[in-house]
Amino acid sequence: MKHLLAAAILVAIPATASAESIQVAYSFAEHGIQPETDKHFAKLVEEATGTKLEFFWSGSLGGANEILHLIRDGAIQLGVTAPSYYASEMPINTLINGTPFLFKDVSAAMDTQYRLSRTEENYQAELKKMGVFPLLQHGLSEIRLMCTSPVANFEDLAGKKVRTYGYFLPKSAEALGMVPVTLGFTEIYEGLQRGVIDCVATNYSSATAIKVHEVAKHWTDINMGASAGPTFYTSWDNYKEGGWTPEFIAAVDKAAGEAMDYEKKITAETEAKALETAKAAGVTLHPFADQARVDEAAPDILSLWKEQQISNGIPADTAQQIVDAVKAGQSSN
């Protein structure tokens, strides 16, 4: 509520290409793959248009679950948050956000989410109703396992307590014979240290960022899938209803495409550096021998999502249309 009140008294910057500065509400801290990508995007936008993007990090201009409402209501023009914070309002846009076992690499996940938001009618209808439009799509690297004891084959997974969140990751853990334990991200280190969990399922760079390598010395290159991540939004009116000029939109789109390519490049580099950091700290990387068995045992995420959404009131034919669109994205990458 405090963010809503603060944003309500901001003087709105005109939504034109001639604006000298536009404020960006950012739900995450300044450092990391996604913030670095967005700073690169801002640099490209400024070079092309003269418009400066001014970032307000760590939710200082709006919390993760407030930003889209602030954009919709005209309090701010730009914001970066994860669609998953709006799952009840945007279940379709949330489908591949942070969801395991849908994409083998982060580039495919980013490209699919970006393409669907621009071509799939149900995606766009949801965005229009929400009053927002995505400019740039981020990704989340492949989920690996970091454990306190070796995990090198399918049998090693049995009974391991793994930190999970949401709906689909616990289902996936159970399908692999693991025991899902819900913990907050900031609770992972102590959870491993105290034996509350045996493993964490995340990517290498996220693990090293919270120093998992200090308390979990056995990592494996199992691939539990990459996914779409946070999204850089503006208002539907800006992008679709004439708030921004066609020339400004074209410049922003070009910058966004270049920034997404930049993210794909630095993601691979960052993951490799993170793994080397962990190894230097005494971590052993165990090559996972049974990826095919994992892929076979993994739940059908799209079917689970379809069942969940039909029970929530989405028409069955609409849910199937979304599933088919995601499958088309999987096969085209």
C-alpha positions as CSV (number, residue, x, y, z in Angstrom):
1,M,0.0,0.0,0.0
2,K,2.8,2.4,0.8
3,H,4.1,2.0,-2.8
4,L,0.7,2.7,-4.2
5,L,0.4,5.9,-2.2
6,A,3.9,7.0,-3.2
7,A,3.3,6.3,-6.8
8,A,0.0,8.1,-6.8
9,I,1.7,11.4,-6.1
10,L,4.3,11.1,-8.8
11,V,4.2,13.6,-11.6
12,A,3.6,11.5,-14.7
13,I,6.1,11.8,-17.5
14,P,4.5,12.3,-21.0
15,A,4.4,9.0,-22.9
16,T,6.2,10.3,-25.9
17,A,9.5,9.7,-27.6
18,S,10.5,13.2,-26.7
19,A,10.4,12.6,-23.0
20,E,13.8,13.1,-21.5
21,S,13.4,10.5,-18.7
22,I,11.1,7.7,-17.9
23,Q,11.1,6.0,-14.5
24,V,11.3,2.2,-14.2
25,A,9.9,0.4,-11.2
26,Y,12.2,-2.6,-10.6
27,S,11.2,-5.4,-8.3
28,F,14.7,-6.9,-8.0
29,A,18.1,-5.7,-6.8
30,E,20.4,-4.0,-9.2
31,H,22.9,-6.8,-9.8
32,G,22.5,-10.0,-11.8
33,I,21.8,-11.2,-15.3
34,Q,18.4,-9.5,-15.7
35,P,19.4,-6.1,-14.3
36,E,22.5,-6.0,-16.4
37,T,20.5,-6.8,-19.5
38,D,18.0,-4.1,-18.7
39,K,20.8,-1.5,-18.2
40,H,22.1,-2.5,-21.6
41,F,18.6,-2.1,-23.0
42,A,18.3,1.4,-21.4
43,K,21.6,2.4,-23.0
44,L,20.4,1.3,-26.4
45,V,17.1,3.1,-26.0
46,E,18.9,6.3,-25.0
47,E,21.3,6.1,-27.9
48,A,18.4,5.6,-30.3
49,T,15.9,8.1,-28.9
50,G,17.5,10.4,-26.4
51,T,15.1,9.0,-23.7
52,K,16.8,8.0,-20.5
53,L,15.4,5.2,-18.4
54,E,15.8,5.8,-14.7
55,F,15.7,2.6,-12.6
56,F,14.3,2.4,-9.1
57,W,15.7,-0.9,-7.7
58,S,14.5,-3.4,-5.1
59,G,10.9,-2.5,-5.2
60,S,11.5,1.2,-4.1
61,L,8.9,2.4,-6.6
62,G,6.5,-0.5,-6.3
63,G,6.6,-4.1,-5.1
64,A,6.7,-7.1,-7.3
65,N,3.0,-7.7,-6.9
66,E,2.1,-4.0,-7.4
67,I,4.0,-2.9,-10.5
68,L,1.6,-4.0,-13.1
69,H,-1.3,-2.3,-11.3
70,L,0.7,0.9,-11.1
71,I,1.4,0.7,-14.9
72,R,-2.2,0.0,-15.6
73,D,-3.4,2.9,-13.5
74,G,-1.0,5.3,-15.1
75,A,1.1,6.0,-12.0
76,I,4.2,4.7,-13.7
77,Q,5.1,3.9,-17.4
78,L,7.6,1.1,-17.1
79,G,8.3,-1.7,-14.7
80,V,10.0,-5.1,-14.4
81,T,8.5,-7.9,-12.4
82,A,7.7,-11.6,-12.8
83,P,4.3,-12.6,-14.3
84,S,4.0,-15.3,-11.6
85,Y,3.1,-12.6,-9.1
86,Y,-0.1,-12.1,-11.1
87,A,-1.0,-15.8,-11.6
88,S,-4.7,-15.3,-10.7
89,E,-5.0,-12.4,-13.1
90,M,-2.7,-13.6,-15.9
91,P,-2.7,-17.5,-15.7
92,I,-1.9,-17.8,-19.4
93,N,1.1,-15.4,-19.4
94,T,2.3,-17.2,-16.2
95,L,2.4,-20.7,-17.8
96,I,6.1,-20.8,-18.7
97,N,7.3,-18.4,-16.1
98,G,9.6,-20.3,-13.7
99,T,8.0,-23.6,-14.8
100,P,10.3,-26.7,-15.0
101,F,10.5,-29.4,-17.7
102,L,9.3,-27.3,-20.6
103,F,12.5,-26.1,-22.3
104,K,16.0,-27.5,-22.5
105,D,17.7,-24.1,-22.7
106,V,17.0,-20.5,-21.7
107,S,17.0,-19.1,-25.3
108,A,14.1,-21.3,-26.3
109,A,12.1,-20.2,-23.2
110,M,12.7,-16.5,-23.8
111,D,11.9,-16.7,-27.5
112,T,8.7,-18.7,-27.0
113,Q,7.3,-16.3,-24.3
114,Y,8.2,-13.3,-26.4
115,R,6.6,-14.7,-29.5
116,L,3.4,-15.8,-27.8
117,S,2.9,-12.4,-26.2
118,R,2.9,-10.9,-29.7
119,T,1.1,-13.5,-31.7
120,E,-1.2,-15.6,-29.5
121,E,-4.7,-14.1,-29.1
122,N,-5.4,-15.4,-25.6
123,Y,-2.0,-14.1,-24.4
124,Q,-2.8,-10.7,-25.8
125,A,-6.4,-10.6,-24.5
126,E,-5.0,-11.2,-21.0
127,L,-2.5,-8.5,-21.4
128,K,-5.1,-6.0,-22.7
129,K,-7.4,-6.7,-19.8
130,M,-4.4,-6.2,-17.4
131,G,-3.5,-3.0,-19.2
132,V,0.1,-3.8,-19.8
133,F,2.4,-5.0,-22.7
134,P,5.8,-6.7,-22.5
135,L,8.7,-5.0,-24.2
136,L,11.5,-7.4,-23.3
137,Q,11.5,-11.0,-22.0
138,H,14.0,-12.4,-19.6
139,G,14.9,-16.0,-19.0
140,L,15.8,-18.3,-16.1
141,S,18.7,-20.8,-16.7
142,E,18.4,-24.5,-16.6
143,I,17.5,-25.9,-13.1
144,R,20.2,-28.1,-11.7
145,L,20.6,-29.8,-8.3
146,M,23.0,-28.7,-5.5
147,C,23.1,-31.3,-2.7
148,T,24.9,-32.2,0.5
149,S,25.7,-35.7,-0.8
150,P,26.4,-37.0,-4.3
151,V,23.6,-37.2,-6.9
152,A,24.9,-38.9,-10.0
153,N,22.1,-41.2,-11.2
154,F,18.4,-41.6,-11.0
155,E,18.5,-43.9,-7.9
156,D,20.4,-41.1,-6.0
157,L,17.4,-38.9,-6.2
158,A,15.2,-41.2,-4.1
159,G,14.2,-39.7,-0.8
160,K,16.3,-36.5,-1.1
161,K,14.5,-33.5,0.5
162,V,14.6,-30.7,-2.1
163,R,13.6,-27.1,-1.7
164,T,10.7,-26.2,-4.0
165,Y,8.2,-23.5,-4.5
166,G,4.9,-23.0,-6.4
167,Y,2.9,-25.8,-7.9
168,F,4.8,-27.4,-10.7
169,L,8.2,-27.9,-9.1
170,P,6.9,-29.9,-6.1
171,K,5.0,-32.1,-8.6
172,S,8.2,-32.6,-10.6
173,A,10.2,-33.4,-7.5
174,E,7.7,-36.1,-6.4
175,A,7.7,-37.6,-9.9
176,L,11.5,-38.1,-9.5
177,G,11.2,-39.7,-6.1
178,M,12.3,-36.7,-4.2
179,V,10.6,-35.1,-1.2
180,P,9.5,-31.5,-1.9
181,V,10.0,-29.0,1.0
182,T,8.7,-25.4,0.6
183,L,11.2,-22.8,1.7
184,G,11.7,-19.2,0.9
185,F,14.8,-18.3,-1.2
186,T,16.5,-16.7,1.8
187,E,16.0,-19.8,3.9
188,I,17.9,-22.1,1.5
189,Y,21.4,-21.6,3.1
190,E,20.3,-22.4,6.6
191,G,18.0,-25.2,5.4
192,L,20.9,-27.0,3.8
193,Q,23.1,-26.2,6.8
194,R,20.6,-27.6,9.3
195,G,19.5,-30.6,7.3
196,V,16.0,-29.3,6.6
197,I,16.7,-30.0,3.0
198,D,19.3,-32.1,1.2
199,C,19.2,-30.3,-2.1
200,V,18.2,-27.1,-3.8
201,A,16.9,-27.0,-7.4
202,T,18.1,-23.8,-9.1
203,N,20.7,-22.6,-11.6
204,Y,24.4,-22.3,-10.9
205,S,24.5,-18.5,-10.7
206,S,21.6,-18.3,-8.3
207,A,23.2,-20.9,-6.1
208,T,26.6,-19.1,-5.9
209,A,24.9,-15.8,-5.3
210,I,23.5,-17.1,-2.0
211,K,26.7,-19.1,-1.3
212,V,25.1,-22.5,-1.6
213,H,28.6,-23.8,-2.4
214,E,29.6,-23.3,1.2
215,V,27.0,-25.8,2.6
216,A,26.3,-28.1,-0.4
217,K,29.4,-29.5,-1.9
218,H,27.9,-31.9,-4.4
219,W,26.4,-30.5,-7.6
220,T,25.1,-32.2,-10.7
221,D,24.4,-31.2,-14.2
222,I,20.9,-32.7,-14.3
223,N,18.7,-30.6,-16.5
224,M,15.2,-29.9,-15.1
225,G,14.5,-27.3,-17.7
226,A,14.9,-23.6,-18.3
227,S,12.0,-21.2,-18.3
228,A,10.8,-17.6,-19.0
229,G,11.6,-15.2,-16.3
230,P,10.8,-11.6,-15.3
231,T,9.4,-9.3,-17.9
232,F,9.9,-5.6,-18.8
233,Y,6.5,-4.0,-19.2
234,T,4.9,-0.8,-20.3
235,S,1.2,0.1,-20.5
236,W,-1.1,-1.3,-23.2
237,D,-2.0,2.2,-24.1
238,N,1.6,3.2,-24.7
239,Y,2.3,0.3,-27.0
240,K,-1.1,-0.4,-28.6
241,E,-3.2,2.7,-28.3
242,G,-1.0,5.5,-29.6
243,G,0.6,6.6,-26.3
244,W,4.0,6.1,-28.0
245,T,4.7,7.1,-31.6
246,P,5.4,4.3,-34.1
247,E,9.0,5.5,-34.5
248,F,9.6,5.3,-30.7
249,I,8.1,1.8,-30.6
250,A,10.3,0.7,-33.5
251,A,13.4,2.0,-31.7
252,V,12.3,0.3,-28.4
253,D,11.6,-3.0,-30.2
254,K,15.0,-3.0,-31.9
255,A,16.7,-2.3,-28.6
256,A,14.8,-5.0,-26.9
257,G,15.8,-7.6,-29.5
258,E,19.4,-6.7,-29.1
259,A,19.1,-6.8,-25.3
260,M,17.6,-10.3,-25.4
261,D,20.5,-11.5,-27.6
262,Y,22.9,-9.9,-25.1
263,E,21.2,-11.7,-22.2
264,K,21.4,-15.1,-23.9
265,K,25.2,-14.5,-24.3
266,I,25.9,-13.4,-20.8
267,T,23.7,-16.1,-19.3
268,A,25.9,-18.8,-20.7
269,E,29.0,-17.0,-19.6
270,T,27.6,-16.3,-16.1
271,E,26.5,-19.8,-15.5
272,A,30.0,-21.1,-16.5
273,K,31.7,-18.6,-14.2
274,A,29.4,-19.5,-11.3
275,L,30.2,-23.2,-11.7
276,E,33.9,-22.5,-11.7
277,T,33.5,-20.4,-8.6
278,A,31.8,-23.3,-6.9
279,K,34.5,-25.7,-8.0
280,A,37.2,-23.4,-6.6
281,A,35.4,-23.5,-3.3
282,G,35.5,-27.3,-3.1
283,V,32.3,-28.3,-4.9
284,T,32.4,-31.5,-6.9
285,L,30.3,-31.6,-10.1
286,H,28.8,-35.0,-10.7
287,P,27.9,-35.7,-14.3
288,F,24.3,-37.0,-14.2
289,A,24.1,-40.4,-15.9
290,D,20.3,-40.8,-16.3
291,Q,18.9,-37.7,-17.9
292,A,16.7,-39.8,-20.2
293,R,15.1,-41.4,-17.2
294,V,14.5,-38.0,-15.6
295,D,12.8,-36.8,-18.8
296,E,10.7,-39.9,-18.9
297,A,9.6,-39.6,-15.3
298,A,8.9,-35.9,-15.3
299,P,5.3,-35.0,-15.2
300,D,3.4,-33.7,-18.2
301,I,3.5,-30.0,-17.1
302,L,1.2,-28.8,-19.9
303,S,-1.5,-31.4,-19.0
304,L,-1.2,-30.4,-15.3
305,W,-1.6,-26.7,-16.2
306,K,-4.5,-27.5,-18.5
307,E,-6.4,-29.4,-15.8
308,Q,-5.6,-26.7,-13.2
309,Q,-6.9,-23.9,-15.5
310,I,-10.1,-25.7,-16.5
311,S,-10.9,-26.2,-12.8
312,N,-10.3,-22.5,-12.4
313,G,-12.9,-21.7,-15.1
314,I,-10.9,-21.3,-18.3
315,P,-12.8,-23.0,-21.2
316,A,-11.3,-26.3,-22.2
317,D,-10.8,-25.3,-25.8
318,T,-8.9,-22.1,-24.8
319,A,-6.7,-24.1,-22.5
320,Q,-5.9,-26.6,-25.2
321,Q,-5.2,-23.7,-27.6
322,I,-2.6,-22.4,-25.2
323,V,-1.0,-25.8,-24.8
324,D,-0.8,-26.2,-28.5
325,A,0.8,-22.8,-28.9
326,V,3.5,-23.7,-26.3
327,K,4.2,-27.0,-27.9
328,A,4.7,-25.2,-31.2
329,G,7.2,-23.0,-29.5
330,Q,9.0,-26.0,-28.0
331,S,9.3,-27.7,-31.4
332,S,10.4,-24.6,-33.2
333,N,13.5,-24.1,-31.0
